């Protein structure tokens, strides 16, 4: 069996085993986009909080001259 034929057979098997993905309606799409944006803001907030905490810690540990 050639490489091309093996790829065709694999893709045929995959298509038979997996249904076609469900198309999202507008409301589901917007909900997913809003959820993704919320997760992004949450990650950015956590990163900024960690950076600020590190800055505060480094400033409090400096010796006073």
Protein Blocks (a to p, Z undefined) as FASTA:
>chain_A
ZZklmmmmmmmmmmmmpccdddddfklmmmmmmmmmmmmmmmmmmmmmmmmmmmmmmmmm
pccZZ
